[in-house]
Amino acid sequence: MDHLNGATEDISCCSNTEERRSHHSDKTKSNLISRLNRIEGQIRGVKGMIERDTYCDDVLNQIAAIQSALNGVGKLLLENHMKSCVIERIQSGDHEVIDEILVTMNKLMK
């Protein structure tokens, strides 16, 4: 649930640590899978470029594009996670989620 305007969110997370899961809407899941499929294709393209001895700068530019695309996927997941799972866990009194999200954000920002 969107805690600002009462609308239903795309993702809901279980707070049971043994079985925590995200529940993405079909639209969100489709968006993420589409992005990841494009990234997968870009990675295959870079592999082909290396096999064809493509100029290094061109390969590096493609790698930068892949990293940017992966960052986009990560940002989308992080936003949805914070708007649903993190809020739900804080509201239920589970403040350990704050340390968890800080560790995750540090990993994403490396």
Secondary structure, 3 states (H helix, E strand, C coil): CCCCCCCCCCEEECCCHHHCCEEECHHHHHHHHHHHHHHHHHHHHHHHHHHCCCCHHHHHHHHHHHHHHHHHHHHHHHHHHHHHHHHHHHHCCCCHHHHHHHHHHHHHCC
